[in-house]
Amino acid sequence: MQFQKIFLLIAGTLGLACTPLRAAASPASPAPAMLSISVDTAPQQLPPARVKQTLADYQRWLNRLAQRDAVAGLATAVVIDGKVVFEGTVGYADTATKQPIKPDTVFRLASLSKAFATAIAGLLVDDGKLDWNTKLVDVLPYFKLKDMQAAAQATVGDILGQRLGLPRNTYDNMLEGDTSYEELVRKLDEVDMICGVGQCYGYQNVAFSMIGDVVLARTGDFFYRQVDKRIFYPLGMTTASYGRAALESSKSWARPHRATSRGWVPFDPSETYYRVAPAAGVNASLRDMEKWLIAQMGGRQDVLPTSLLDTLHTPGVATPSELYATAWRRGRLSGAYYGLGWRVYEYGGETLIYHAGAVAGYRTMIGFFPKYRAGVVTLWNSTGPTPSGLMPMVFDDLLGLPHVDWANLESPAKPVAQPRAKAKAKPRVHRRTPRHR
């Protein structure tokens, strides 16, 4: 890769650190008490020498990522105890024009958007305009499920905690087929439920996005305006926004890319998941997300108070499938739950608050350890598995766990099947691009 820029911002002194809700966890799999760690708890310091080594290792891994051209463009930061101690960028916002990724380049956040939805809901709960136990039927006249007795009990907390009882990713396929959100959300009563409301995990985008209608009904204001006024503006997230038009009007924005025999090729952003804005509609830069991460770790009490953060981060319904979803999860997780817009993992014996996102041409990850107030955020504008292994490698280093090359960067690059070419053509490595959303 022709462009790479790494910023190392090691603070002089590395001081490190980093709810009531209706019963959410499956009765068969209660969340262990140790996973509920308040961001108000005095942080435990990570050894400064270990942190210094972690950041050096991270720079080395990013160098290798760039050398292998394993991503079109990427931006990442490490935040510890309210300070950005590492900020790095790799590659291009647009490979066609060679516009580089910068810390203020705007990406689509995909499902990292969900945490903004739960945060604004929580602020409205604090205002008394809403309650986690507010019944959806009392706010949304259109809301129905196949089991109407269950529908009558479904709450705001159930949709935000991914425990509505519907099959996972209900109607995502029709959303991708260009059916409107407004139509799909009125067809939930045609879907067979897999469990009672509040009894099991089923990840949703369409149903989750009903929180936008709830916010409008209870405030008279559009959801995205509430997020802008209550979260983006006070946190100083000056390049954060909702929607494709806002993305494309950003001074610097990352085009989505696909892998081809000619390398990474940009394409137009898809409108699909912007139609479910609470679930997947936010755009933001690395600099924005550094501020968001600091706030989530308790560093902006004026915007997100501890009482709200503790509620959002409390483990709810069990998510056993997460324990086996990827190699690093199989190797490191011993517990997995969904809170409110956040996943709550037991990672190497420590509580990890985490989420990932994926839409066409974009991938995102964010995670932090409340005990240490240490977190990482990574945004990239192409598909492919390699970058997703970097974050757990940083986590392992920070926690002093045995090193594992989760990103497969330290072994020789494996050649991938190529299109037919002329004899004696020079071999080149092509990127695998599994489809994500």
C-alpha positions in Angstrom: 0.0 0.0 0.0 1.4 3.3 -1.0 0.1 5.4 1.8 0.4 4.9 5.5 0.4 7.2 8.4 0.7 6.3 12.1 0.4 8.8 15.0 1.7 7.7 18.3 0.4 9.9 21.2 1.8 8.2 24.3 0.8 10.3 27.2 3.5 11.3 29.6 2.0 9.3 32.5 -0.2 6.4 31.5 -2.8 6.3 34.3 -5.3 3.8 33.2 -8.7 2.7 34.1 -11.1 3.1 32.2 -28.8 -0.6 36.4 -31.8 -1.5 36.6 -33.6 -3.0 33.7 -36.4 -5.5 33.3 -35.0 -9.1 33.6 -33.4 -9.7 30.3 -31.1 -12.7 30.5 -32.4 -16.1 29.6 -33.4 -17.8 32.9 -31.2 -20.7 31.9 -28.1 -18.5 31.5 -28.0 -15.7 34.1 -25.2 -13.2 33.6 -22.5 -13.5 36.2 -22.3 -10.5 38.6 -18.6 -9.9 37.7 -19.6 -8.7 34.2 -21.4 -5.7 35.7 -18.6 -3.2 36.3 -19.5 0.4 36.8 -17.5 3.1 34.9 -17.7 5.0 38.1 -15.4 2.4 39.8 -11.9 3.7 40.4 -9.9 2.4 37.4 -7.2 -0.2 37.8 -3.9 0.9 36.2 -2.4 -1.2 33.5 1.5 -1.6 33.7 2.9 1.4 31.7 5.6 -0.8 30.2 2.9 -3.2 28.9 0.9 -0.4 27.4 4.1 1.0 25.7 4.8 -2.4 24.2 1.2 -2.8 23.1 1.3 0.4 21.1 4.6 -0.5 19.5 3.2 -3.9 18.6 0.0 -2.3 17.2 2.1 0.0 14.9 4.1 -3.0 13.7 0.9 -4.9 12.9 -0.6 -1.9 11.0 2.7 -1.7 9.0 2.2 -5.3 8.0 -1.5 -4.7 7.2 -0.4 -1.9 4.8 2.4 -3.9 3.3 -0.1 -6.7 2.4 -2.6 -4.2 1.0 -5.2 -6.1 3.2 -7.5 -3.1 3.5 -8.4 -0.1 1.3 -8.3 2.3 4.1 -8.4 2.2 7.9 -8.5 4.5 10.9 -7.9 3.4 14.5 -7.3 4.7 18.0 -6.5 3.5 21.5 -7.9 5.4 24.4 -6.8 4.9 28.0 -8.2 6.7 31.0 -9.7 9.5 29.0 -6.6 10.1 26.8 -6.0 9.2 23.1 -2.6 7.3 23.4 -2.5 6.0 19.9 -4.0 7.2 16.6 -3.3 5.6 13.3 -4.5 5.7 9.7 -3.7 3.4 6.8 -4.5 3.6 3.1 -7.0 5.6 1.1 -10.4 7.1 1.5 -10.7 6.7 -2.3 -8.2 4.5 -4.1 -9.1 6.0 -7.4 -8.0 9.5 -6.5 -5.5 8.4 -3.9 -7.1 10.6 -1.3 -5.7 9.4 2.0 -7.5 8.4 5.1 -7.1 11.1 7.8 -8.3 11.1 11.5 -11.2 13.3 10.4 -12.3 11.1 7.4 -15.9 10.1 7.8 -17.0 6.5 7.7 -20.3 4.7 7.9 -20.6 3.2 11.4 -23.1 0.5 10.5 -24.3 -1.2 13.7 -22.1 0.9 16.0 -25.1 3.3 15.4 -27.2 1.2 17.9 -25.4 2.5 20.9 -26.3 6.1 20.0 -30.0 5.0 19.8 -29.9 3.4 23.2 -28.1 6.4 24.7 -30.7 8.9 23.4 -33.4 6.6 24.8 -31.7 6.5 28.1 -31.4 10.3 28.2 -35.2 10.5 27.5 -35.7 8.0 30.4 -33.8 10.3 32.6 -36.0 13.2 31.4 -39.1 11.2 32.4 -40.4 11.2 28.8 -39.8 7.5 28.4 -39.2 4.3 30.4 -37.3 1.1 29.6 -40.6 -0.7 30.5 -42.8 1.6 28.3 -45.1 -0.8 26.3 -44.7 -0.4 22.6 -48.5 -0.9 22.0 -49.0 2.2 24.1 -46.8 4.4 21.9 -47.0 2.8 18.4 -50.5 2.1 17.1 -49.1 -0.1 14.3 -47.1 -2.4 16.5 -48.2 -6.1 16.3 -46.7 -9.5 16.7 -48.1 -12.8 15.7 -48.7 -13.5 19.4 -50.7 -10.4 20.4 -50.5 -11.3 24.1 -46.8 -11.2 23.8 -47.0 -7.9 21.8 -49.0 -6.3 24.6 -46.0 -7.0 27.0 -43.2 -5.9 24.6 -41.2 -2.9 25.8 -38.7 -0.3 24.7 -36.1 -2.4 26.6 -37.0 -5.5 24.6 -36.4 -3.9 21.2 -33.1 -2.2 22.3 -32.0 -5.3 24.1 -32.5 -7.6 21.1 -35.0 -9.8 22.9 -38.3 -9.3 21.1 -38.7 -13.0 20.3 -38.3 -12.7 16.5 -35.9 -14.7 14.4 -32.6 -13.1 14.0 -32.3 -10.4 11.3 -36.0 -10.4 10.6 -36.8 -8.8 7.2 -33.2 -7.7 6.6 -33.4 -9.6 3.3 -36.5 -7.6 2.2 -34.9 -4.4 3.3 -32.0 -5.2 1.0 -34.6 -6.0 -1.6 -35.7 -2.3 -1.4 -38.9 -2.8 0.7 -39.4 0.2 2.9 -38.9 0.2 6.7 -42.4 1.6 7.1 -43.9 -1.4 5.3 -41.7 -4.0 7.0 -42.3 -2.8 10.5 -46.0 -3.2 9.9 -45.5 -6.9 8.9 -43.9 -8.1 12.1 -47.2 -9.9 12.9 -46.6 -12.2 9.9 -43.4 -13.7 11.4 -43.4 -16.8 13.6 -41.8 -16.0 17.0 -39.0 -18.2 18.2 -39.6 -17.5 21.9 -41.6 -15.3 24.2 -40.8 -11.6 24.5 -37.8 -11.1 26.7 -36.9 -14.8 26.7 -34.2 -15.2 24.0 -31.8 -13.3 21.8 -32.6 -12.4 18.2 -30.6 -9.6 16.6 -32.7 -7.1 14.7 -32.3 -4.0 12.6 -35.9 -3.4 11.4 -37.5 -4.0 14.8 -34.7 -2.2 16.7 -35.4 0.9 14.6 -38.9 1.3 16.1 -37.1 3.3 18.8 -37.0 6.2 16.2 -40.8 6.1 16.0 -41.0 6.0 19.8 -38.8 9.0 20.2 -40.9 11.0 17.7 -44.1 10.0 19.5 -42.8 11.0 22.9 -40.8 14.2 22.0 -42.5 15.5 18.8 -38.9 15.7 17.4 -37.2 13.5 14.9 -34.8 10.8 16.3 -31.8 12.0 14.5 -32.3 15.6 15.7 -32.4 14.4 19.3 -29.1 12.5 18.8 -27.5 15.6 17.2 -28.7 17.9 20.0 -28.1 15.6 23.0 -25.0 13.6 21.9 -23.1 14.8 18.8 -23.1 18.5 19.6 -22.2 18.4 23.3 -19.5 15.8 22.8 -18.0 17.8 20.0 -18.5 15.1 17.4 -18.4 17.8 14.6 -18.3 15.4 11.6 -20.9 13.0 12.9 -24.2 12.8 11.0 -27.0 10.5 9.7 -27.7 9.5 6.1 -26.0 9.1 2.8 -26.4 12.7 1.7 -24.6 13.8 4.9 -21.8 11.3 4.3 -21.2 12.4 0.8 -21.2 16.1 1.7 -18.4 15.5 4.3 -15.1 17.3 3.6 -13.3 13.9 3.7 -15.3 10.7 3.5 -14.3 7.1 2.9 -15.7 5.5 -0.2 -16.6 1.8 0.2 -14.4 -0.6 -1.8 -14.5 -4.1 -3.2 -11.6 -6.3 -4.0 -10.9 -7.1 -7.7 -8.1 -8.4 -9.9 -7.1 -4.8 -10.2 -6.9 -4.2 -6.5 -9.4 -2.2 -4.3 -12.0 -0.5 -6.4 -14.4 2.1 -4.9 -18.2 2.0 -5.5 -21.2 4.0 -4.5 -22.5 3.7 -0.9 -25.7 1.7 -0.5 -28.8 3.4 0.7 -30.3 0.2 2.3 -29.3 0.3 5.9 -29.6 4.1 6.1 -33.4 3.4 6.0 -33.1 1.9 9.5 -31.3 4.9 10.9 -31.4 4.0 14.6 -29.9 0.6 13.8 -27.3 1.6 11.2 -27.5 5.2 10.1 -24.6 7.1 11.8 -21.6 8.5 9.9 -18.6 9.5 12.0 -14.8 10.0 11.8 -12.1 8.5 14.0 -11.9 11.8 15.9 -15.6 11.7 16.6 -15.4 8.1 17.8 -12.5 8.9 20.2 -14.8 11.3 21.9 -17.6 8.8 21.9 -15.3 6.1 23.5 -14.2 8.5 26.2 -17.8 9.3 27.0 -18.8 5.6 27.1 -16.0 5.0 29.6 -17.4 7.6 31.9 -15.3 10.6 30.8 -18.2 12.9 30.0 -20.6 12.8 32.9 -22.2 16.1 31.7 -23.5 14.2 28.6 -23.7 10.5 29.6 -23.9 10.1 33.4 -22.7 6.9 35.1 -26.2 5.8 36.0 -27.1 5.7 32.4 -23.9 4.0 31.2 -24.3 1.3 33.9 -27.7 0.5 32.5 -26.6 0.4 28.9 -23.6 -1.9 29.8 -25.5 -4.3 32.0 -25.5 -7.8 30.5 -29.0 -8.8 29.5 -30.1 -11.7 27.3 -27.5 -14.4 26.7 -26.0 -14.7 23.2 -24.4 -18.1 23.2 -23.8 -18.1 19.4 -21.2 -15.3 19.9 -18.9 -17.6 21.8 -18.2 -19.5 18.5 -18.6 -16.8 15.9 -14.9 -16.2 15.1 -11.5 -17.7 16.1 -10.7 -15.0 18.6 -14.2 -15.4 20.3 -13.7 -19.1 20.5 -10.3 -18.6 22.0 -11.0 -15.8 24.5 -14.7 -15.6 25.4 -16.2 -17.4 28.3 -19.5 -15.4 28.5 -21.5 -13.4 26.0 -24.6 -11.2 26.5 -26.4 -8.3 24.9 -26.9 -5.2 27.0 -28.6 -2.2 25.4 -26.9 -1.4 22.1 -23.8 -3.1 23.4 -22.4 -6.6 23.7 -21.0 -7.6 27.0 -18.3 -10.3 26.9 -16.2 -12.0 29.4 -12.9 -11.8 27.6 -9.9 -13.5 29.1 -11.6 -13.2 32.5 -12.3 -9.4 32.1 -15.5 -7.6 31.2 -15.4 -6.2 27.7 -18.1 -3.9 26.3 -18.1 -4.3 22.6 -19.9 -4.0 19.3 -19.1 -4.5 15.6 -20.8 -3.3 12.4 -20.9 -4.2 8.7 -22.6 -2.8 5.7 -21.5 -3.0 2.0 -17.9 -1.8 1.8 -17.6 -0.8 5.5 -16.6 -2.6 8.7 -16.4 -1.1 12.2 -15.4 -2.3 15.7 -15.3 -0.7 19.1 -14.6 -2.2 22.5 -13.4 -1.3 26.0 -12.6 -2.7 29.4 -14.4 -0.7 32.1 -12.0 -1.9 34.8 -9.1 -0.2 33.1 -10.9 2.5 31.1 -9.0 1.2 28.1 -10.6 0.9 24.7 -10.0 0.6 20.9 -12.0 1.8 17.9 -11.3 0.7 14.3 -13.1 1.8 11.1 -12.3 0.6 7.6 -13.8 1.0 4.1 -13.5 -2.5 2.6 -14.5 -6.0 3.2 -12.1 -8.9 4.1 -11.3 -10.7 7.4 -7.8 -9.4 8.2 -8.5 -6.1 10.1 -11.0 -7.7 12.4 -8.3 -9.7 14.0 -6.3 -6.7 15.1 -8.5 -5.5 17.9 -8.3 -8.8 19.9 -4.5 -8.8 19.4 -4.4 -5.3 21.1 -6.7 -6.5 23.8 -4.5 -9.6 24.5 -1.4 -7.3 24.7 -3.1 -4.9 27.1 -4.2 -7.8 29.4 -0.9 -9.6 29.2 -2.5 -12.7 27.6 -0.5 -15.1 25.5 0.0 -13.7 22.0 -2.1 -15.2 19.2 -2.0 -13.9 15.6 -5.8 -13.5 15.2 -5.3 -11.4 12.1 -3.0 -13.9 10.4 -0.5 -11.1 9.7 2.6 -12.8 11.0 2.5 -15.9 8.8 3.4 -15.7 5.1 0.6 -14.3 3.0 -1.4 -17.1 1.4 -2.0 -16.8 -2.3 -5.6 -16.8 -3.3 -7.1 -18.3 -6.5 -6.7 -15.9 -9.3 -8.5 -15.2 -12.6 -6.9 -16.9 -15.7 -3.9 -14.9 -16.8 -1.2 -15.0 -19.5 1.6 -17.4 -19.0 4.5 -16.2 -16.8 2.4 -13.4 -15.3 3.7 -12.2 -12.0 1.8 -13.7 -9.1 -0.2 -11.3 -6.9 -2.3 -11.7 -3.8 -6.1 -11.0 -4.1 -8.3 -10.1 -1.1 -11.2 -12.3 -0.1 -14.4 -10.3 0.2 -17.1 -12.2 2.1 -20.5 -10.5 2.1 -21.4 -8.7 5.3 -24.2 -6.5 6.4 
